[in-house]
Amino acid sequence: MNKEPLNTPAELPAEFDRWNWGAFLLNWIWGIGNSVFIALLMFVPLVNIVMIFVLGARGSRWAWRNRTWRDLDHFRSTQRKWAIAGFVVLGFFFLLTVGIVFLVQSVIKGSDAYQLTMEQLQSNPVVAEQLGDNIVAGWFVAGSISYSGGGTGEASLSIPVEGDLGSARAFSYSTLENGNWTVRQLNLTLDKGGSAIDVLRQ
């Protein structure tokens, strides 16, 4: 039995067969809502990498064939709502990701391991000779800080730094023992020239 009303064309007109943002952004959720169950291939590893683009390109015609629509305006309105929902979800996860990044940066830069590393860099004469005065850290610091029982822990940090004369990246490894942090390794790789300095031996 033909599921489509008699007042709609059997095939989706070309002007409506366009990229479907709802299918692209919400993939399997959109698929269930539009009876396009091939979208469940999003759960298959590797296949999902390709499927997300296939859904974006062919989603409109599949949705048209698999559901009953009152008319073209009903179809267009519904797919537009799916697209808006997709962008809202995308925006939410973007803001969530940004919030998490800011939180992680705040935790790292507020740690004793980070502060101690920066003190070592800012007080080392060889580092000052290479980078100049006013040595400060860049915005994004990579790495990890972990704590274990008994007041112990360790931290591995990658810190972009710059001064009046140049910039570099510092790599530090610190340990926490009896509640006190100690920088065990601290290397500085200059951006210009790429030469490395063992800060703790200078």
VOGU-3710 file (C-alpha; in Angstrom, 3 decimals, decimal comma):
1> mnkeplntpa> 0,000/0,000/0,000  1,273/3,475/-0,873  1,860/5,320/2,385  1,882/8,757/0,755  -1,255/10,894/0,335  -2,567/11,149/-3,208  -1,834/14,871/-3,361  1,942/14,417/-2,993  4,398/13,303/-5,710  5,856/9,797/-5,485
11> elpaefdrwn> 9,399/11,133/-5,706  10,743/14,095/-3,822  11,071/17,118/-6,140  14,664/18,087/-6,849  14,355/21,456/-5,116  13,539/19,666/-1,837  16,158/16,940/-2,262  18,936/18,897/-0,579  21,466/18,357/2,215  19,618/17,309/5,364
21> wgafllnwiw> 21,225/18,878/8,433  18,911/17,064/10,815  19,979/13,697/9,417  23,635/14,724/9,453  23,686/16,083/13,008  21,235/13,743/14,758  21,800/10,682/12,508  20,252/7,636/14,251  17,851/9,738/16,346  16,635/11,446/13,191
31> gignsvfial> 16,479/8,044/11,504  14,099/6,598/14,089  11,936/9,708/13,976  11,705/9,573/10,183  11,465/5,764/9,817  14,860/5,686/8,083  16,211/2,715/9,988  19,318/2,394/7,855  20,544/5,238/10,077  21,099/2,624/12,801
41> lmfvplvniv> 24,265/1,723/10,923  25,701/4,628/12,912  26,292/2,034/15,637  28,642/0,048/13,384  32,283/1,114/13,866  33,963/2,576/10,776  30,704/2,394/8,822  29,394/5,273/10,931  32,168/7,546/9,632  30,762/7,241/6,121
51> mifvlgargs> 27,128/6,908/7,134  26,897/10,355/8,689  27,640/11,919/5,280  25,369/9,495/3,428  22,522/10,490/5,743  23,183/14,154/5,117  23,194/13,651/1,339  20,327/11,145/0,960  18,339/11,677/4,129  15,694/13,913/2,564
61> rwawrnrtwr> 14,661/11,433/-0,128  14,679/8,514/2,330  12,512/10,418/4,784  10,112/11,351/1,981  9,709/7,718/0,933  9,458/6,180/4,397  6,939/8,469/6,080  3,541/9,840/5,194  3,480/13,585/4,613  0,465/15,846/4,155
71> dldhfrstqr> 2,259/17,845/1,493  5,626/19,316/0,626  5,227/22,146/3,109  4,675/19,632/5,902  7,818/17,768/4,843  9,912/20,927/4,614  8,668/22,250/7,961  9,378/18,969/9,743  12,895/18,625/8,329  13,602/22,238/9,237
81> kwaiagfvvl> 12,636/21,488/12,840  14,988/18,499/12,839  17,777/20,738/11,529  17,146/23,344/14,239  17,165/20,611/16,888  20,451/19,309/15,488  22,117/22,708/15,699  20,779/23,228/19,229  22,308/19,908/20,311  25,557/20,766/18,524
91> gffflltvgi> 25,653/24,140/20,267  25,003/22,530/23,630  27,868/20,073/23,251  30,153/22,832/21,976  29,455/24,964/25,040  29,835/21,908/27,276  33,203/21,110/25,717  34,390/24,698/26,089  33,269/24,692/29,723  35,143/21,466/30,443
101> vflvqsvikg> 38,310/22,819/28,779  38,152/25,995/30,859  37,588/23,961/34,020  40,535/21,657/33,302  42,785/24,638/32,554  41,716/26,287/35,799  42,496/23,141/37,800  45,894/22,629/36,166  46,984/26,256/36,510  45,832/26,340/40,095
111> sdayqltmeq> 47,918/23,304/41,026  51,170/23,461/42,997  52,904/21,377/40,326  52,151/24,010/37,687  53,069/26,919/39,928  56,359/25,293/40,907  57,205/24,595/37,270  56,588/28,208/36,303  58,726/29,433/39,213  61,598/27,263/38,016
121> lqsnpvvaeq> 61,291/28,649/34,489  60,993/32,271/35,550  63,973/32,129/37,890  66,378/30,236/35,630  69,040/32,530/34,052  69,537/30,310/30,995  65,813/30,368/30,252  65,845/34,161/30,639  68,792/34,357/28,246  66,834/32,480/25,598
131> lgdnivagwf> 63,332/33,886/26,135  64,008/37,233/27,759  62,193/38,767/30,676  58,490/38,624/31,574  58,161/34,893/30,971  54,498/33,882/30,983  52,558/30,764/30,089  50,276/30,446/27,095  46,580/29,782/27,488  46,376/26,029/26,814
141> vagsisysgg> 48,386/23,755/29,080  48,294/20,042/28,286  49,049/17,205/30,669  47,710/15,359/33,657  47,840/15,480/37,435  47,033/12,432/39,526  46,897/11,751/43,238  47,207/8,514/45,146  46,960/7,580/48,786  49,347/8,759/51,464
151> gtgeaslsip> 49,850/12,271/50,096  51,577/11,137/46,905  50,978/11,894/43,269  52,557/12,916/40,000  52,090/15,501/37,267  53,185/15,640/33,641  52,720/19,033/32,021  53,336/20,578/28,606  53,328/24,371/28,919  53,716/26,911/26,101
161> vegdlgsara> 55,778/29,838/27,390  57,022/33,082/25,941  59,123/36,039/26,942  60,328/39,276/25,402  62,821/37,487/23,120  61,047/34,312/22,049  58,759/31,398/22,792  59,155/27,743/23,670  57,391/24,744/25,142  58,264/23,431/28,578
171> fsystlengn> 57,837/19,782/29,533  57,867/18,968/33,230  57,451/15,905/35,391  56,794/16,440/39,103  56,077/14,161/42,032  54,168/14,672/45,252  55,592/13,135/48,408  54,466/13,860/51,946  52,317/16,681/50,623  55,192/18,459/48,864
181> wtvrqlnltl> 55,675/18,783/45,095  59,134/18,438/43,543  59,987/19,045/39,883  62,015/16,027/38,775  62,410/16,831/35,075  62,065/20,132/33,257  63,009/20,523/29,612  62,507/23,531/27,390  62,248/23,229/23,600  62,689/26,523/21,778
191> dkggsaidvl> 60,209/27,282/19,001  62,915/28,997/16,994  65,594/26,496/16,109  64,055/23,653/18,092  67,000/23,297/20,463  66,307/21,757/23,882  67,461/22,892/27,307  67,561/20,753/30,451  66,487/23,488/32,839  67,284/21,645/36,066
201> rq> 70,931/21,187/35,046  71,514/24,823/34,172
//
